[in-house]
Amino acid sequence: MEKILKAFLPMSETAYYILLSLTEPRHGYGIIVHVDKITEGRIRLGSGTVYGTLSKMHKANIITIYADEDRKTIYEITTIGKALLLKEIERIKELNNNAIKYEGCFKNEEN
């Protein structure tokens, strides 16, 4: 697990949102649509990026192939993937807490 944490943390936004979208098994296009929805269009993933990241995650056992039907491969997060995602969520919470704590130090009276 330590090797996976070193290889994947901190996560890119792409990897983070791909894993976050696997609250249920999804195929690549479903991941693209879900990420677009939950980020309100801020992140629009390209299929090459998604499938490249999925391939890397599959090789590291972060995700698994849930089903392969009608030329659509459906992916599911593994126990290792869930642990990795939870570590990243902890890191993001720390970033957020520190941003809130120190945000005022960078504001001037004009803001």
MOPAC internal coordinates of N, CA, C and O (Angstrom, degrees):
PM7 1SCF
backbone

  N    0.0000 0     0.00 0     0.00 0    0    0    0
  C    1.4612 1     0.00 0     0.00 0    1    0    0
  C    1.5320 1   110.93 1     0.00 0    2    1    0
  O    1.2310 1   120.84 1   141.80 1    3    2    1
  N    1.3240 1   116.00 1   -38.20 1    3    2    1
  C    1.4739 1   120.30 1  -179.16 1    5    3    2
  C    1.5282 1   111.39 1   -58.93 1    6    5    3
  O    1.2310 1   120.71 1   140.75 1    7    6    5
  N    1.3199 1   116.24 1   -39.25 1    7    6    5
  C    1.4609 1   121.84 1   179.37 1    9    7    6
  C    1.5386 1   110.46 1   -63.31 1   10    9    7
  O    1.2310 1   120.45 1   138.92 1   11   10    9
  N    1.3023 1   116.75 1   -41.08 1   11   10    9
  C    1.4768 1   121.70 1   179.29 1   13   11   10
  C    1.5163 1   110.16 1   -67.18 1   14   13   11
  O    1.2310 1   120.45 1   137.10 1   15   14   13
  N    1.3255 1   116.75 1   -42.90 1   15   14   13
  C    1.4701 1   119.99 1   178.41 1   17   15   14
  C    1.5251 1   110.63 1   -59.48 1   18   17   15
  O    1.2310 1   120.29 1   136.17 1   19   18   17
  N    1.3219 1   117.06 1   -43.83 1   19   18   17
  C    1.4679 1   120.61 1   179.74 1   21   19   18
  C    1.5258 1   111.53 1   -65.36 1   22   21   19
  O    1.2310 1   120.73 1   143.28 1   23   22   21
  N    1.3252 1   116.20 1   -36.72 1   23   22   21
  C    1.4609 1   120.35 1  -177.61 1   25   23   22
  C    1.5286 1   113.03 1   -75.31 1   26   25   23
  O    1.2310 1   119.91 1   149.61 1   27   26   25
  N    1.3317 1   117.77 1   -30.39 1   27   26   25
  C    1.4643 1   119.96 1  -171.41 1   29   27   26
  C    1.5232 1   115.07 1  -113.25 1   30   29   27
  O    1.2310 1   119.56 1   169.12 1   31   30   29
  N    1.3331 1   118.44 1   -10.88 1   31   30   29
  C    1.4657 1   119.37 1  -179.31 1   33   31   30
  C    1.5178 1   110.51 1  -108.45 1   34   33   31
  O    1.2310 1   118.21 1   -41.25 1   35   34   33
  N    1.2901 1   121.02 1   138.75 1   35   34   33
  C    1.4652 1   124.17 1    -6.38 1   37   35   34
  C    1.5285 1   110.69 1   -70.12 1   38   37   35
  O    1.2310 1   121.16 1   -28.30 1   39   38   37
  N    1.3064 1   115.38 1   151.70 1   39   38   37
  C    1.4678 1   121.16 1  -178.10 1   41   39   38
  C    1.5133 1   111.48 1   -82.59 1   42   41   39
  O    1.2310 1   121.94 1   -29.93 1   43   42   41
  N    1.3102 1   113.90 1   150.07 1   43   42   41
  C    1.4616 1   118.04 1   168.90 1   45   43   42
  C    1.5240 1   106.57 1   -72.29 1   46   45   43
  O    1.2310 1   120.66 1   -20.84 1   47   46   45
  N    1.3030 1   116.34 1   159.16 1   47   46   45
  C    1.4650 1   119.95 1   177.42 1   49   47   46
  C    1.5262 1   110.97 1   -60.30 1   50   49   47
  O    1.2310 1   120.90 1   143.27 1   51   50   49
  N    1.3234 1   115.88 1   -36.73 1   51   50   49
  C    1.4603 1   120.75 1   178.80 1   53   51   50
  C    1.5229 1   110.63 1   -60.46 1   54   53   51
  O    1.2310 1   120.11 1   127.77 1   55   54   53
  N    1.3248 1   117.39 1   -52.23 1   55   54   53
  C    1.4616 1   121.21 1  -179.46 1   57   55   54
  C    1.5217 1   110.88 1   -61.52 1   58   57   55
  O    1.2310 1   120.78 1   137.59 1   59   58   57
  N    1.3179 1   116.12 1   -42.41 1   59   58   57
  C    1.4654 1   120.88 1   179.91 1   61   59   58
  C    1.5264 1   110.91 1   -58.83 1   62   61   59
  O    1.2310 1   120.63 1   130.01 1   63   62   61
  N    1.3140 1   116.40 1   -49.99 1   63   62   61
  C    1.4656 1   119.09 1  -177.33 1   65   63   62
  C    1.5298 1   112.62 1   -71.41 1   66   65   63
  O    1.2310 1   119.87 1   150.17 1   67   66   65
  N    1.3077 1   117.84 1   -29.83 1   67   66   65
  C    1.4705 1   119.36 1   174.61 1   69   67   66
  C    1.5284 1   109.02 1   -62.78 1   70   69   67
  O    1.2310 1   120.15 1   130.41 1   71   70   69
  N    1.3269 1   117.31 1   -49.59 1   71   70   69
  C    1.4638 1   119.57 1   179.30 1   73   71   70
  C    1.5209 1   111.29 1   -65.05 1   74   73   71
  O    1.2310 1   120.31 1   139.42 1   75   74   73
  N    1.3123 1   117.01 1   -40.58 1   75   74   73
  C    1.4618 1   120.54 1  -179.88 1   77   75   74
  C    1.5304 1   111.70 1   -62.13 1   78   77   75
  O    1.2310 1   120.85 1   150.71 1   79   78   77
  N    1.3069 1   115.99 1   -29.29 1   79   78   77
  C    1.4673 1   119.58 1  -179.71 1   81   79   78
  C    1.5236 1   112.62 1   -77.93 1   82   81   79
  O    1.2310 1   120.57 1   170.35 1   83   82   81
  N    1.3229 1   116.51 1    -9.65 1   83   82   81
  C    1.4649 1   119.22 1  -178.86 1   85   83   82
  C    1.5309 1   111.88 1   -91.25 1   86   85   83
  O    1.2310 1   120.63 1  -137.87 1   87   86   85
  N    1.3221 1   116.40 1    42.13 1   87   86   85
  C    1.4622 1   121.42 1   171.37 1   89   87   86
  C    1.5226 1   109.18 1   -67.77 1   90   89   87
  O    1.2310 1   121.47 1   162.88 1   91   90   89
  N    1.3061 1   114.80 1   -17.12 1   91   90   89
  C    1.4569 1   123.25 1   173.50 1   93   91   90
  C    1.5272 1   106.28 1  -147.87 1   94   93   91
  O    1.2310 1   120.08 1   -22.81 1   95   94   93
  N    1.3267 1   117.44 1   157.19 1   95   94   93
  C    1.4682 1   118.48 1   179.42 1   97   95   94
  C    1.5308 1   111.28 1   -59.20 1   98   97   95
  O    1.2310 1   120.81 1   -44.42 1   99   98   97
  N    1.3282 1   116.05 1   135.58 1   99   98   97
  C    1.4703 1   121.35 1  -179.55 1  101   99   98
  C    1.5233 1   110.07 1  -142.70 1  102  101   99
  O    1.2310 1   121.15 1   -25.98 1  103  102  101
  N    1.3098 1   115.41 1   154.02 1  103  102  101
  C    1.4630 1   120.28 1   172.22 1  105  103  102
  C    1.5236 1   107.76 1   -90.83 1  106  105  103
  O    1.2310 1   120.60 1    -9.10 1  107  106  105
  N    1.3189 1   116.46 1   170.90 1  107  106  105
  C    1.4621 1   121.55 1  -174.68 1  109  107  106
  C    1.5104 1   114.15 1   -53.99 1  110  109  107
  O    1.2310 1   120.35 1   132.37 1  111  110  109
  N    1.3370 1   116.94 1   -47.63 1  111  110  109
  C    1.4713 1   119.07 1  -179.72 1  113  111  110
  C    1.5255 1   110.50 1   -65.41 1  114  113  111
  O    1.2310 1   120.40 1   144.04 1  115  114  113
  N    1.3217 1   116.84 1   -35.96 1  115  114  113
  C    1.4618 1   120.32 1   177.23 1  117  115  114
  C    1.5175 1   111.75 1   -62.76 1  118  117  115
  O    1.2310 1   120.78 1   143.66 1  119  118  117
  N    1.3296 1   116.12 1   -36.34 1  119  118  117
  C    1.4671 1   120.83 1   176.43 1  121  119  118
  C    1.5263 1   109.64 1   -65.31 1  122  121  119
  O    1.2310 1   120.39 1   134.62 1  123  122  121
  N    1.3205 1   116.87 1   -45.38 1  123  122  121
  C    1.4675 1   121.64 1   179.79 1  125  123  122
  C    1.5289 1   109.97 1   -57.78 1  126  125  123
  O    1.2310 1   120.46 1   132.68 1  127  126  125
  N    1.3205 1   116.73 1   -47.32 1  127  126  125
  C    1.4745 1   121.86 1  -178.93 1  129  127  126
  C    1.5280 1   110.29 1   -64.75 1  130  129  127
  O    1.2310 1   120.47 1   136.66 1  131  130  129
  N    1.3314 1   116.70 1   -43.34 1  131  130  129
  C    1.4657 1   119.96 1  -178.09 1  133  131  130
  C    1.5245 1   111.57 1   -65.30 1  134  133  131
  O    1.2310 1   120.15 1   136.57 1  135  134  133
  N    1.3238 1   117.33 1   -43.43 1  135  134  133
  C    1.4684 1   120.62 1   179.12 1  137  135  134
  C    1.5280 1   110.19 1   -63.14 1  138  137  135
  O    1.2310 1   120.28 1   138.60 1  139  138  137
  N    1.3184 1   117.08 1   -41.40 1  139  138  137
  C    1.4620 1   120.65 1   177.00 1  141  139  138
  C    1.5363 1   110.12 1   -59.32 1  142  141  139
  O    1.2310 1   120.94 1   138.49 1  143  142  141
  N    1.3136 1   115.82 1   -41.51 1  143  142  141
  C    1.4702 1   121.00 1  -178.43 1  145  143  142
  C    1.5297 1   111.65 1   -67.97 1  146  145  143
  O    1.2310 1   120.20 1   130.40 1  147  146  145
  N    1.3472 1   117.23 1   -49.60 1  147  146  145
  C    1.4615 1   118.50 1  -174.57 1  149  147  146
  C    1.5236 1   113.01 1   -73.35 1  150  149  147
  O    1.2310 1   120.09 1   159.62 1  151  150  149
  N    1.3223 1   117.44 1   -20.38 1  151  150  149
  C    1.4709 1   119.93 1   176.17 1  153  151  150
  C    1.5267 1   111.13 1   -98.60 1  154  153  151
  O    1.2310 1   120.79 1  -173.01 1  155  154  153
  N    1.3211 1   116.10 1     6.99 1  155  154  153
  C    1.4682 1   122.76 1  -179.50 1  157  155  154
  C    1.5227 1   111.22 1    53.10 1  158  157  155
  O    1.2310 1   120.89 1  -138.64 1  159  158  157
  N    1.3298 1   115.91 1    41.36 1  159  158  157
  C    1.4502 1   121.68 1   176.03 1  161  159  158
  C    1.5146 1   115.60 1    82.87 1  162  161  159
  O    1.2310 1   119.86 1   177.89 1  163  162  161
  N    1.3211 1   117.88 1    -2.11 1  163  162  161
  C    1.4683 1   120.49 1  -179.59 1  165  163  162
  C    1.5213 1   111.16 1   -65.93 1  166  165  163
  O    1.2310 1   120.69 1   143.37 1  167  166  165
  N    1.3411 1   116.28 1   -36.63 1  167  166  165
  C    1.4618 1   120.21 1   179.29 1  169  167  166
  C    1.5209 1   108.14 1  -116.08 1  170  169  167
  O    1.2310 1   121.60 1   -59.78 1  171  170  169
  N    1.3235 1   114.54 1   120.22 1  171  170  169
  C    1.4649 1   121.29 1   176.79 1  173  171  170
  C    1.5205 1   107.28 1  -118.95 1  174  173  171
  O    1.2310 1   121.55 1   -76.61 1  175  174  173
  N    1.2994 1   114.64 1   103.39 1  175  174  173
  C    1.4603 1   120.43 1  -175.98 1  177  175  174
  C    1.5162 1   111.12 1   -79.82 1  178  177  175
  O    1.2310 1   120.93 1   -41.20 1  179  178  177
  N    1.3180 1   115.83 1   138.80 1  179  178  177
  C    1.4549 1   121.24 1   173.78 1  181  179  178
  C    1.5203 1   109.20 1   -86.37 1  182  181  179
  O    1.2310 1   120.71 1   -26.88 1  183  182  181
  N    1.3057 1   116.24 1   153.12 1  183  182  181
  C    1.4659 1   119.46 1  -176.68 1  185  183  182
  C    1.5288 1   111.38 1   -63.71 1  186  185  183
  O    1.2310 1   119.53 1   142.95 1  187  186  185
  N    1.3186 1   118.51 1   -37.05 1  187  186  185
  C    1.4644 1   120.69 1   178.93 1  189  187  186
  C    1.5156 1   111.79 1   -62.09 1  190  189  187
  O    1.2310 1   120.58 1   137.53 1  191  190  189
  N    1.3131 1   116.49 1   -42.47 1  191  190  189
  C    1.4633 1   121.84 1   178.04 1  193  191  190
  C    1.5197 1   110.40 1   -63.45 1  194  193  191
  O    1.2310 1   120.86 1   133.72 1  195  194  193
  N    1.3228 1   115.96 1   -46.28 1  195  194  193
  C    1.4704 1   120.37 1  -178.18 1  197  195  194
  C    1.5199 1   110.77 1   -62.84 1  198  197  195
  O    1.2310 1   120.33 1   129.65 1  199  198  197
  N    1.3225 1   116.97 1   -50.35 1  199  198  197
  C    1.4570 1   119.06 1  -176.09 1  201  199  198
  C    1.5207 1   112.38 1   -69.52 1  202  201  199
  O    1.2310 1   119.70 1   148.05 1  203  202  201
  N    1.3206 1   118.18 1   -31.95 1  203  202  201
  C    1.4598 1   120.92 1   174.33 1  205  203  202
  C    1.5201 1   111.34 1   -64.67 1  206  205  203
  O    1.2310 1   120.63 1   135.87 1  207  206  205
  N    1.3275 1   116.40 1   -44.13 1  207  206  205
  C    1.4645 1   121.32 1   179.00 1  209  207  206
  C    1.5288 1   110.57 1   -67.51 1  210  209  207
  O    1.2310 1   120.29 1   137.61 1  211  210  209
  N    1.3250 1   117.04 1   -42.39 1  211  210  209
  C    1.4620 1   120.70 1   178.38 1  213  211  210
  C    1.5306 1   110.70 1   -60.77 1  214  213  211
  O    1.2310 1   120.31 1   139.32 1  215  214  213
  N    1.3263 1   117.02 1   -40.68 1  215  214  213
  C    1.4578 1   121.13 1   179.30 1  217  215  214
  C    1.5262 1   111.07 1   -62.52 1  218  217  215
  O    1.2310 1   120.94 1   134.56 1  219  218  217
  N    1.3210 1   115.80 1   -45.44 1  219  218  217
  C    1.4644 1   120.82 1   178.79 1  221  219  218
  C    1.5292 1   110.59 1   -62.83 1  222  221  219
  O    1.2310 1   120.30 1   137.79 1  223  222  221
  N    1.3174 1   117.03 1   -42.21 1  223  222  221
  C    1.4673 1   121.44 1   179.86 1  225  223  222
  C    1.5282 1   111.05 1   -68.07 1  226  225  223
  O    1.2310 1   120.53 1   143.67 1  227  226  225
  N    1.3145 1   116.60 1   -36.33 1  227  226  225
  C    1.4664 1   120.20 1   179.35 1  229  227  226
  C    1.5294 1   110.18 1   -66.04 1  230  229  227
  O    1.2310 1   120.23 1   137.69 1  231  230  229
  N    1.3169 1   117.17 1   -42.31 1  231  230  229
  C    1.4674 1   121.26 1   178.62 1  233  231  230
  C    1.5303 1   111.62 1   -62.36 1  234  233  231
  O    1.2310 1   120.48 1   149.17 1  235  234  233
  N    1.3458 1   116.70 1   -30.83 1  235  234  233
  C    1.4659 1   121.74 1  -179.27 1  237  235  234
  C    1.5335 1   112.36 1   -90.88 1  238  237  235
  O    1.2310 1   120.22 1  -174.30 1  239  238  237
  N    1.3331 1   117.18 1     5.70 1  239  238  237
  C    1.4740 1   122.83 1  -179.34 1  241  239  238
  C    1.5255 1   113.86 1    61.95 1  242  241  239
  O    1.2310 1   120.69 1  -151.67 1  243  242  241
  N    1.3207 1   116.29 1    28.33 1  243  242  241
  C    1.4602 1   121.67 1   176.14 1  245  243  242
  C    1.5245 1   109.34 1   -83.48 1  246  245  243
  O    1.2310 1   121.44 1   148.21 1  247  246  245
  N    1.3232 1   114.86 1   -31.79 1  247  246  245
  C    1.4588 1   121.38 1   174.19 1  249  247  246
  C    1.5228 1   107.66 1  -130.31 1  250  249  247
  O    1.2310 1   121.41 1   -16.73 1  251  250  249
  N    1.3169 1   114.90 1   163.27 1  251  250  249
  C    1.4534 1   120.73 1   176.82 1  253  251  250
  C    1.5241 1   108.52 1  -133.52 1  254  253  251
  O    1.2310 1   121.20 1   -17.15 1  255  254  253
  N    1.3076 1   115.30 1   162.85 1  255  254  253
  C    1.4608 1   119.22 1   176.67 1  257  255  254
  C    1.5174 1   107.06 1   -86.50 1  258  257  255
  O    1.2310 1   121.01 1   -63.57 1  259  258  257
  N    1.3167 1   115.68 1   116.43 1  259  258  257
  C    1.4512 1   123.87 1  -177.84 1  261  259  258
  C    1.5235 1   110.28 1   -79.29 1  262  261  259
  O    1.2310 1   120.88 1   138.40 1  263  262  261
  N    1.3181 1   115.93 1   -41.60 1  263  262  261
  C    1.4641 1   121.69 1   179.04 1  265  263  262
  C    1.5174 1   108.44 1  -159.25 1  266  265  263
  O    1.2310 1   121.18 1   -22.34 1  267  266  265
  N    1.2912 1   115.36 1   157.66 1  267  266  265
  C    1.4614 1   121.51 1   177.77 1  269  267  266
  C    1.5205 1   106.31 1  -135.16 1  270  269  267
  O    1.2310 1   120.93 1   -84.82 1  271  270  269
  N    1.3275 1   115.83 1    95.18 1  271  270  269
  C    1.4577 1   120.14 1  -173.70 1  273  271  270
  C    1.5187 1   111.54 1  -135.27 1  274  273  271
  O    1.2310 1   120.92 1   -34.09 1  275  274  273
  N    1.3032 1   115.84 1   145.91 1  275  274  273
  C    1.4709 1   122.17 1   177.06 1  277  275  274
  C    1.5273 1   112.27 1    46.15 1  278  277  275
  O    1.2310 1   119.99 1  -135.24 1  279  278  277
  N    1.3228 1   117.62 1    44.76 1  279  278  277
  C    1.4620 1   123.75 1   179.32 1  281  279  278
  C    1.5267 1   112.95 1    62.26 1  282  281  279
  O    1.2310 1   120.15 1  -162.99 1  283  282  281
  N    1.3361 1   117.32 1    17.01 1  283  282  281
  C    1.4632 1   121.64 1   176.36 1  285  283  282
  C    1.5188 1   108.15 1  -119.08 1  286  285  283
  O    1.2310 1   121.16 1   -62.76 1  287  286  285
  N    1.3167 1   115.40 1   117.24 1  287  286  285
  C    1.4523 1   120.38 1   176.19 1  289  287  286
  C    1.5206 1   107.55 1   -86.58 1  290  289  287
  O    1.2310 1   120.80 1   -51.94 1  291  290  289
  N    1.3181 1   116.07 1   128.06 1  291  290  289
  C    1.4638 1   121.58 1  -179.01 1  293  291  290
  C    1.5259 1   108.02 1  -105.35 1  294  293  291
  O    1.2310 1   121.00 1   -50.12 1  295  294  293
  N    1.3172 1   115.69 1   129.88 1  295  294  293
  C    1.4546 1   122.36 1  -174.87 1  297  295  294
  C    1.5252 1   111.15 1  -107.55 1  298  297  295
  O    1.2310 1   121.76 1   -28.70 1  299  298  297
  N    1.3318 1   114.23 1   151.30 1  299  298  297
  C    1.4575 1   121.40 1   178.74 1  301  299  298
  C    1.5195 1   108.25 1  -138.26 1  302  301  299
  O    1.2310 1   120.24 1   -36.92 1  303  302  301
  N    1.3147 1   117.16 1   143.08 1  303  302  301
  C    1.4611 1   121.39 1   178.65 1  305  303  302
  C    1.5346 1   109.18 1   -75.68 1  306  305  303
  O    1.2310 1   120.51 1   -37.06 1  307  306  305
  N    1.3266 1   116.63 1   142.94 1  307  306  305
  C    1.4625 1   121.69 1   179.02 1  309  307  306
  C    1.5297 1   109.68 1   -94.51 1  310  309  307
  O    1.2310 1   120.84 1    -5.03 1  311  310  309
  N    1.3150 1   116.01 1   174.97 1  311  310  309
  C    1.4642 1   120.93 1   175.65 1  313  311  310
  C    1.5289 1   110.15 1   -60.01 1  314  313  311
  O    1.2310 1   120.45 1   139.34 1  315  314  313
  N    1.3171 1   116.75 1   -40.66 1  315  314  313
  C    1.4671 1   121.25 1   176.95 1  317  315  314
  C    1.5313 1   109.81 1   -62.60 1  318  317  315
  O    1.2310 1   120.68 1   136.86 1  319  318  317
  N    1.3292 1   116.30 1   -43.14 1  319  318  317
  C    1.4616 1   120.92 1   178.32 1  321  319  318
  C    1.5156 1   112.42 1   -61.55 1  322  321  319
  O    1.2310 1   120.70 1   139.54 1  323  322  321
  N    1.3226 1   116.26 1   -40.46 1  323  322  321
  C    1.4723 1   120.00 1   178.42 1  325  323  322
  C    1.5193 1   110.88 1   -64.36 1  326  325  323
  O    1.2310 1   120.42 1   137.07 1  327  326  325
  N    1.3258 1   116.81 1   -42.93 1  327  326  325
  C    1.4691 1   120.80 1   178.47 1  329  327  326
  C    1.5271 1   110.57 1   -62.47 1  330  329  327
  O    1.2310 1   120.64 1   137.38 1  331  330  329
  N    1.3215 1   116.38 1   -42.62 1  331  330  329
  C    1.4598 1   121.65 1   177.68 1  333  331  330
  C    1.5247 1   110.92 1   -61.59 1  334  333  331
  O    1.2310 1   120.57 1   133.46 1  335  334  333
  N    1.3231 1   116.52 1   -46.54 1  335  334  333
  C    1.4651 1   120.51 1   179.95 1  337  335  334
  C    1.5208 1   111.47 1   -62.89 1  338  337  335
  O    1.2310 1   120.03 1   139.92 1  339  338  337
  N    1.3211 1   117.55 1   -40.08 1  339  338  337
  C    1.4634 1   120.14 1   178.39 1  341  339  338
  C    1.5239 1   111.63 1   -64.40 1  342  341  339
  O    1.2310 1   120.07 1   142.89 1  343  342  341
  N    1.3377 1   117.48 1   -37.11 1  343  342  341
  C    1.4713 1   120.59 1   175.68 1  345  343  342
  C    1.5250 1   110.39 1   -63.38 1  346  345  343
  O    1.2310 1   120.55 1   139.08 1  347  346  345
  N    1.3226 1   116.56 1   -40.92 1  347  346  345
  C    1.4601 1   120.20 1   179.32 1  349  347  346
  C    1.5311 1   110.45 1   -67.95 1  350  349  347
  O    1.2310 1   120.08 1   141.83 1  351  350  349
  N    1.3061 1   117.46 1   -38.17 1  351  350  349
  C    1.4700 1   120.45 1   176.86 1  353  351  350
  C    1.5246 1   110.16 1   -62.16 1  354  353  351
  O    1.2310 1   119.95 1   138.60 1  355  354  353
  N    1.3331 1   117.70 1   -41.40 1  355  354  353
  C    1.4743 1   121.11 1   175.88 1  357  355  354
  C    1.5306 1   110.43 1   -58.80 1  358  357  355
  O    1.2310 1   120.59 1   136.08 1  359  358  357
  N    1.3250 1   116.48 1   -43.92 1  359  358  357
  C    1.4668 1   121.18 1  -179.35 1  361  359  358
  C    1.5218 1   110.60 1   -63.41 1  362  361  359
  O    1.2310 1   120.63 1   137.36 1  363  362  361
  N    1.3316 1   116.40 1   -42.64 1  363  362  361
  C    1.4623 1   120.95 1  -179.73 1  365  363  362
  C    1.5250 1   110.65 1   -66.92 1  366  365  363
  O    1.2310 1   119.99 1   142.34 1  367  366  365
  N    1.3230 1   117.63 1   -37.66 1  367  366  365
  C    1.4707 1   120.58 1   176.49 1  369  367  366
  C    1.5283 1   110.65 1   -61.40 1  370  369  367
  O    1.2310 1   120.85 1   138.65 1  371  370  369
  N    1.3360 1   115.98 1   -41.35 1  371  370  369
  C    1.4610 1   119.43 1   177.55 1  373  371  370
  C    1.5213 1   110.56 1   -62.20 1  374  373  371
  O    1.2310 1   120.61 1   135.30 1  375  374  373
  N    1.3361 1   116.44 1   -44.70 1  375  374  373
  C    1.4727 1   120.16 1   177.07 1  377  375  374
  C    1.5256 1   110.47 1   -57.67 1  378  377  375
  O    1.2310 1   120.90 1   133.35 1  379  378  377
  N    1.3186 1   115.88 1   -46.65 1  379  378  377
  C    1.4594 1   120.69 1  -178.48 1  381  379  378
  C    1.5346 1   111.38 1   -63.25 1  382  381  379
  O    1.2310 1   120.63 1   134.21 1  383  382  381
  N    1.3200 1   116.40 1   -45.79 1  383  382  381
  C    1.4660 1   119.72 1   179.75 1  385  383  382
  C    1.5242 1   111.58 1   -61.11 1  386  385  383
  O    1.2310 1   120.43 1   138.31 1  387  386  385
  N    1.3311 1   116.78 1   -41.69 1  387  386  385
  C    1.4611 1   119.71 1   178.62 1  389  387  386
  C    1.5256 1   111.74 1   -70.09 1  390  389  387
  O    1.2310 1   120.31 1   146.00 1  391  390  389
  N    1.3224 1   117.02 1   -34.00 1  391  390  389
  C    1.4659 1   119.87 1   176.51 1  393  391  390
  C    1.5284 1   110.22 1   -62.72 1  394  393  391
  O    1.2310 1   120.76 1   135.36 1  395  394  393
  N    1.3076 1   116.16 1   -44.64 1  395  394  393
  C    1.4666 1   120.48 1   179.19 1  397  395  394
  C    1.5232 1   110.46 1   -64.76 1  398  397  395
  O    1.2310 1   120.89 1   137.29 1  399  398  397
  N    1.3216 1   115.90 1   -42.71 1  399  398  397
  C    1.4639 1   121.86 1  -177.65 1  401  399  398
  C    1.5264 1   112.32 1   -62.68 1  402  401  399
  O    1.2310 1   120.19 1   140.02 1  403  402  401
  N    1.3276 1   117.24 1   -39.98 1  403  402  401
  C    1.4694 1   120.77 1  -172.66 1  405  403  402
  C    1.5249 1   114.69 1  -107.57 1  406  405  403
  O    1.2310 1   120.08 1   177.74 1  407  406  405
  N    1.2984 1   117.45 1    -2.26 1  407  406  405
  C    1.4650 1   121.06 1  -177.56 1  409  407  406
  C    1.5288 1   112.36 1   -54.16 1  410  409  407
  O    1.2310 1   120.49 1   137.69 1  411  410  409
  N    1.3032 1   116.66 1   -42.31 1  411  410  409
  C    1.4643 1   121.08 1  -177.95 1  413  411  410
  C    1.5120 1   114.07 1   -62.74 1  414  413  411
  O    1.2310 1   119.81 1   154.10 1  415  414  413
  N    1.3102 1   117.97 1   -25.90 1  415  414  413
  C    1.4589 1   122.00 1  -179.49 1  417  415  414
  C    1.5206 1   112.07 1   -66.41 1  418  417  415
  O    1.2310 1   120.46 1   160.70 1  419  418  417
  N    1.3243 1   116.72 1   -19.30 1  419  418  417
  C    1.4646 1   120.72 1  -174.72 1  421  419  418
  C    1.5272 1   112.39 1  -107.80 1  422  421  419
  O    1.2310 1   120.67 1   178.36 1  423  422  421
  N    1.2954 1   116.32 1    -1.64 1  423  422  421
  C    1.4504 1   119.97 1   177.61 1  425  423  422
  C    1.5164 1   109.32 1   -90.45 1  426  425  423
  O    1.2310 1   121.60 1   -39.52 1  427  426  425
  N    1.3036 1   114.54 1   140.48 1  427  426  425
  C    1.4570 1   117.24 1   174.71 1  429  427  426
  C    1.5206 1   107.74 1  -106.61 1  430  429  427
  O    1.2310 1   120.34 1    -3.29 1  431  430  429
  N    1.2714 1   116.96 1   176.71 1  431  430  429
  C    1.4481 1   121.65 1  -174.71 1  433  431  430
  C    1.5189 1   112.82 1   -65.22 1  434  433  431
  O    1.2310 1   119.74 1   161.28 1  435  434  433
  N    1.3390 1   118.09 1   -18.72 1  435  434  433
  C    1.4596 1   121.59 1  -179.76 1  437  435  434
  C    1.5158 1   111.77 1   -78.84 1  438  437  435
  O    1.2310 1   119.24 1   158.37 1  439  438  437
  N    1.3476 1   119.05 1   -21.63 1  439  438  437
  C    1.4744 1   122.48 1  -177.73 1  441  439  438
  C    1.4897 1   111.35 1   -76.37 1  442  441  439
  O    1.2310 1   120.10 1   180.00 1  443  442  441

